[in-house]
Amino acid sequence: MEKTLLYHYTSLSHLIEIFKVGKLLTSQTEKMLKVKKPGLWFSTNNKWEYSAFKRFNDGNKEFDLNTPEEFEKYIGCARLVTNLNSLFVTFAKYKHKSKVNPMLWEKMAEIGKSKGADPTEWYATFSPMSINNLDIDVYENGEWHSLKKGEGEFDSELFNRNLEKTFVFKKGKEMEEKMMNEVAKQKENIEQKAQEVVEEKVEEVVEEKVEEIIEEKVEEVVEEKVEEVVEEKVEEIIEEKVEEVVEEKVEEVVEEKVEEVVEEKVEEVVEEKVEEVIEEKVEEVVEEKVEDKKPKPKGIFSRVKSLFKRK
């Protein structure tokens, strides 16, 4: 008896999440809707399951991705394959097994039919399934290609090729590049600002330090120079003043001394001269008197006195 294959249709981006956890989980939507036993859904349709449509926003508008070609273009298209077994129930039996609200069950069928799906092709299981027990296919250019190459091996080239041509990947790459450029720009601006701040700060510190050093150095040099100039000037002034004082003092002393010496000398000379003159005059008078044989005059000093008077 030929086995019936079941297919779970999804996107490449969601397939990455399945790889990460290592298993296919039950419906998150049903969990949010408080379904007591959420199902993990498969279909017997080997072409495409129209109830697997996705709501998508490309940044300009929001719309549904309804076909494998639309999936391939925008988010990538993949499916996980398994065999039908006793763990699966039909959509009709799911209504009772999951204890889903009848109105919700009817709504699920209604939406599926509106998209072109057939609820009689739907099967559900209530337990997660390991990825190791599933085959994986990727939709490319109108055909399904197996992603598994062997035991535990995957065709990464096939996967990456289909992922990289999707809208979400290109948009993500574009946004990443834009973000990197923005980060680089911000980094450049920050570095430039930091450089300006550092330069400004360094300039302030250097100026302040240089001012301190210059002030200190100038102070030392000025003090040293002032000392030299003051010493030199004081020496000049002292020398000049001393010279004046000495000259003045010497003049006084010399004058005084000269006066004393002159007086003393004059006295000596005068006395000596007077003596000579007196002697000479006395001799003359005596000679004259002797010659005249006149009587000896009285008061010789009175005569000397009269001689000086005549002079």
C-alpha positions, 0 to 999 in steps of 0.5 A: 500500500502506497504511503500518503505524504503530508506537507507543512508549508512555510517560509525560509525565514520561519524554517531558520527558526525551526532549525534553531529549536530543532523541531516543528511546534504546534500552532502559535495562533491557536495558543493565542486563541486559547485552544485547549489542544493546538494543532500542528497542521499538514496537507495532502496537497503536494503542490501548495496549501492555500490556507498557508497564506501570509500577511506581508508588508513591504514597507509601502503596503500590506497584502497577502502572499497566496502562492508559492511564487509569491512566497519565493519572491518575498520570504522564500518558500519551503515545506516539511514532509512526513508520512501520514500515521495514527498520530494525525487526525482529519480536520473534522475529527480535530473539532472534537479532539482539540475541543476548539470553539465550534465557531472558530472551527467553522471560521478556519474552514471558511477562511481556507475555502476563501483562499482556494484551500480544501479542508478535507486535505487538512490533517493535524497532530497535537505534538511537536515533531523533530526536524530529524524525522522530516524531509525538507524541500525548497521551492525554486523556479516552479519546482520543489527541491530536496534540501537534505543531501544525506543523513544529517546533511543539508544543501546549504548552497540551495538554501542560501541561494533562495534565501539571498534572492528574497525581498526580506533578505535584500531589504535586511541587507540594505537596512544593515548596510544603511545602519552600518553606514550610519554607525560609521558616520556616527562613529566618525562624527563622535571621533571628530567631536572627541578629537575637537574636544580633546584638542580644545582641552589639551590646548587649554591645559597646555596654555595654562601649563605654559602660562604657569611655566612662563610666569614662573620662568619669567619671574625667576629670570626677572628676579635674577635680572633685577638683582643683577641690574639693581646690584650693578646700579646700586654699585654705580650709585654707591661708587658715584656717591662715594666718589662725590662724598670722598671728593667733597671730603677730600676737598674739605680735608685738603683745604683744611690741611692745605690751610694748616700747611700753608699757614704753618709754612707761611709762618715759617717763611715769614719768620725766616724772611722777617729774620733775614730782612731784620738781620739784613736791615739791622746790618745795614743800619748798623753799618750805616750807623757805624759809618756815620758814627752816630749814636746807637739808635733806641728801639730797634724793633720800632725801626723794623716796624717803621720799615714794614710800614714804609713797604 
